[in-house]
Amino acid sequence: MNNQDLKWDYKRIEEDPFEYIMPYVEANYHVSDEPAGRAYAGLSMGGMTANRMYFNHADDFAYFGIWSYAVTGDELSNIGTYRNLDNPSVMVGVGIWDYLIEPVQNLHTALNEEGIEHAYVEVPAAHDWKAWHLLYATFVENHLWKKEKGKGKNKKEKVN
């Protein structure tokens, strides 16, 4: 299944990794079945999905990458109702010319207002593969498997 098949039914989309993807991967590959060994990232509408997974499943993954789009409206304004958002390591990122920069910046602001440690990264790109290449590389190089509270968090990073 994928987002297109599910017509953006986020409740069903959020079930997909737990019902199909993770059980298959864990049964067929040598991977961790613990949250400390899991990451979830997405770009564009996948960034929205990653953001929803972060809000609703923060205990199931140790790392989240939310890139080029984020939740808006009630979901964002109700950020204080979600549990354990300060536990996983989170990197929020966007291209400086991305037409969807505002929702990403709003998520960054909301996380700051809640006192939730995270990294905010802007890259010199738009809503395109250049941005996603740079965000992915930054996530892998600077954030993934480097969960250290207080180190480099809540700081705005620029990638050249």
N, C-alpha and C positions, 0 to 999 in steps of 0.2 A: 504494500500500500504506500501511497505518498499523498502529499497535500492536495494535489490536483484530483486524485481519485476520491478523496474524502471531502471535496468541495469546501475546504478550509474549515471543517468541523474540528475545532481545536481539542475538544474533549476526546474525540476518537483519535486524533493525531497524537495526542499525549499518551494514549494507551499503546499505540503501535510499537514503540521501542521496547516496552515491558512485556508485551504479549508475543512479539514475533522476532524483532531484531536481536535484542540482548540474549534471549534464550538460545537462538541459533548460533550466534557468535560464541557464546560461552560453551556450548556443546561441541563446537567444531574447531575452535582455536584456543591456543594457550593464552588466555587473557584473564585479568582479575574479575572476580564477580563481586568485589567490594566497591563501595562508593569512592574510596580513596584512589582507586585505579581507573576511574571513569571520568570522561570529559564529554561535554555536549556543546556544540557550537553550530551556528548557522548564520547565513548572510541573506540580506533582503527579506523576503517573507520567511525564510528560514531563520533570520535574526528574530523575527516576531515569535516564531516557534521556540527558539532557544530561550527567549525572554520568558515566555509562558512556562516552559519547562523549569526554568530557574525559580519563578514565583511559586509554582505548584509542586515541584519535586526537588527542592534544594538539598534534601537529605540523601538523594539517590546518586548524586554526582559531586565530585570534588572540584570540578573546574567547569566554568561556563564562558563561552565566547559569544557575545551578542553584537552583531555587526550589521550596519547599514539599514537597520529598522528596529523599532522597539514598540512595546505596548503603549497605548494612548488612553485617554478618557478615564473611565472608572477604574480600569485595571491599574493604571498608574497612580491615580489619586488614592486608591485603597492599598498602597504599598505596605502600610503599617499592619495590615491584617494577615500578611503572609508570614510563615514561620521559618526561622533559621536562615534567613537570607545572608546573615553575616558569617555563616559557616563555610560555604564554598568560595573558592577564589574566582573572581569575576573580572573579565576584561570586556569593556564596552568600547566599540570602535566605529569610526565612520570616516569617509573621505571628506575633505574640507569643501568640495564642490558638489557633494551629494545632495540631490533634491529632497532627500528624506533625512537631512541632518537634524532638523528640529526635534523629532521624536527621540532620537538618540541622545541629543543634548539634554532633553527633558528627563530621560531616564537617569543620566549622569547626575543631574541636579537633585532628583528625588532620592537617589542613593546617598548623596552627600547630606541631604537634609535629615535622612534617617540614621546617619552616622555609620553607614555600611561601607566597609573597606572595599575598594575596587580600583581597577586601573581604567583610565579613559584615554584612548588613543585616537589621534587624528592623523590621517595620512594625506599626502598630496595627490588626491585622485577624486573621482566622482563616484557615481553608483555603477561601478564597473569592475572588471576583472583585475585591473591594476590595484584598486583599493583592496579587494579581497585577497589578492596575493600578498600584499604588504601586511594586512591585518593577520592573516594566517601565519605568516613568517614571524611576526612579532609575538603572537600567541604562543607558538611553539618555542621560540628562542627565549622569551622573557617571562612567561607565565606558566605554561604547562609543566606540571610536575615540580613546580617551585613554590609550593604553598608555604609562604612565610608571612605570618600576620605582621602588619605594620611596615613592611619593607616595600617601598615604591607604590603604595596604594593611595588612592584618592588624589593622585597626581596626574596632571594632564601631560601626556606624552605626545611628542610630535615625531613622526618618522619621515625622513627625507628620502 
